[in-house]
Amino acid sequence: MTVMIELRRSYTPVEELPQSGDHMHSRNNGHNELNVREIRKHFFFRKDRRTVTNNAATTQVPYDLLRLHASLAKRYENVHRGQSKPSQEITALLEESYQTVADFLNAPSIRNLVFYRNTTEAINSVMYALLTEFRNGDNIVTTMMEHNSNYVPWYAMCRDILPRFGVNVECRIVSFDQESGELDLDHMDRLIDSRTKLVCCTGASNFLGYKSPISLIRELSRGSGYSQPNGASGSYLLIDGAQLVPSTPVDVQQMNVDFLAFSFHKMLAPFGTGVLYAREELLDSLPPFLYGGDMIAEGQVHPESVSYNKLPWKYTAGTPNILGNIVSAQALRLILDFALRPDRGSYFRSDKKIDKIAVKLAMGKVNSYLQWLTQEAMIRMVKIPGIKIYGPVEVEKRAPLISFNINGINPITLANKLAERGVEVRAGCHCATLAHHYLGLDPPASCRLSFYIYNDIEDVERAVDAVKCVALPIRQRTLFSYLKNYEHKLRGIRRII
Ligand SMILES: Cc1ncc(COP(=O)(O)O)c(C=O)c1O
């Protein structure tokens, strides 16, 4: 059912969309993929003079989505739980949100989707769904560059949960090249074998920035020869898309992954919604993660038997984050508008069908603009004395984030000083704890700048200049106290001689 309520607006046909170059942004060196000046008008931070460069943690929310959220109060009701007009309308809007997300990902159907709170919950749901399928002697393969959300659940499953049932499953970890930050695919090839039920890999590392070669990893996992209980051959592939989906065109059918998880709060939406995409036959056959109301077939609960609802509702036990899910799906429509036509959007709050060509075009622009910004930042940053930038040199291999350390400076001190200058970065291990230890970083921390579609070249310059201004005096002080210390020691030695 499509509800034509005031949420809706009319839309511009795809043919009328501007071609790349119709909108120029000043100071983008001819790199006119996004009209950032227009996009920035939709955000609060512009007025507060914030330099928002911590987008890998979370992105800012545009006015449009906050207004939309407020407007939904008019039909505030639960879904699938009422006969009133507001209940019918909000139910229809929620169901349409599934279609928007499915179209954005080019998923075959809404039956491929589950809404969760975030990437972490989506990945945990896969762990719990597959838990009972693991056999003694199986293994899972993950990588040294994972966010803790895609490592700790698997560690816990192998070390804490399955051993309680007498099942031993090994968790294998693929290493990466310490210099280039690229995954060691030969190592992955060696670790994957005919007992590998699942390969869990990040789509893009939130520390190294490195984007994994998903098609190669898929080949390795498919070719493992593992025999799944449903008769399929090969290991399942789960991709953590938290840093991939916000900035890259993603077509799940082309990627041919079994599971993909991501969070909307890293792509303009408010906190609280993430998505799991999975192949339909898997969602159909696997047990749900949560049980309760709405996930059961109408009236089919008896003392001796319970039948589950059809997909995707089999996975919606309890009242969902209704407004959050609707607003999150609309965030995808807004990103399409921002990329294609920020001055006269056609997708946001309309019932315009999202087709894969428009997504490819829009997300291609987002990707190429963010690559350009990242490159501009890297060009400036490599000149800072004592800096070490982690991850690949080539921006095509990177998500739009740059983690770095400066010799002799604690990254947390650096980030605090940057914050005093209004430059927002994150310092710490970014939950990529394994990778920080693997690189021998002490403390296990780095500083990270990360960009999104509202950042402009001035943000990059302000952030990098601030890093320079803050870092140089600290380095000079450190060098000075080192020399003083050295001189003191020399004097002591001379006295002894
Ligand atoms: C690569 C990656 N995976 C998973 C997550 C976890 O996302 P969430 O906190 O939304 O569950 C993040 C968040 O920073 C991330 O960067």
The ligand as an SDF file (V2000), in Angstrom:
LIG
                    3D

 16 16  0  0  0  0  0  0  0  0999 V2000
   33.8960   -0.7680   10.4450 C   0  0  0  0  0  0  0  0  0  0  0  0
   32.8870   -0.6070   11.5340 C   0  0  0  0  0  0  0  0  0  0  0  0
   32.1640   -1.6670   11.8960 N   0  0  0  0  0  0  0  0  0  0  0  0
   31.2440   -1.6000   12.8580 C   0  0  0  0  0  0  0  0  0  0  0  0
   31.0050   -0.4340   13.5250 C   0  0  0  0  0  0  0  0  0  0  0  0
   29.9840   -0.4060   14.6160 C   0  0  0  0  0  0  0  0  0  0  0  0
   28.9180    0.4030   14.2570 O   0  0  0  0  0  0  0  0  0  0  0  0
   27.7510    0.6580   15.3130 P   0  0  0  0  0  0  0  0  0  0  0  0
   28.3840    1.3070   16.4920 O   0  0  0  0  0  0  0  0  0  0  0  0
   26.8180    1.5670   14.5790 O   0  0  0  0  0  0  0  0  0  0  0  0
   27.1760   -0.6600   15.6290 O   0  0  0  0  0  0  0  0  0  0  0  0
   31.7350    0.7060   13.1950 C   0  0  0  0  0  0  0  0  0  0  0  0
   31.5290    1.9670   13.9270 C   0  0  0  0  0  0  0  0  0  0  0  0
   32.3860    2.7980   14.0180 O   0  0  0  0  0  0  0  0  0  0  0  0
   32.6960    0.6180   12.1690 C   0  0  0  0  0  0  0  0  0  0  0  0
   33.4230    1.6710   11.8070 O   0  0  0  0  0  0  0  0  0  0  0  0
  1  2  1  0
  2  3  1  0
  2 15  2  0
  3  4  2  0
  4  5  1  0
  5  6  1  0
  5 12  2  0
  6  7  1  0
  7  8  1  0
  8  9  2  0
  8 10  1  0
  8 11  1  0
 12 13  1  0
 12 15  1  0
 13 14  2  0
 15 16  1  0
M  END
$$$$
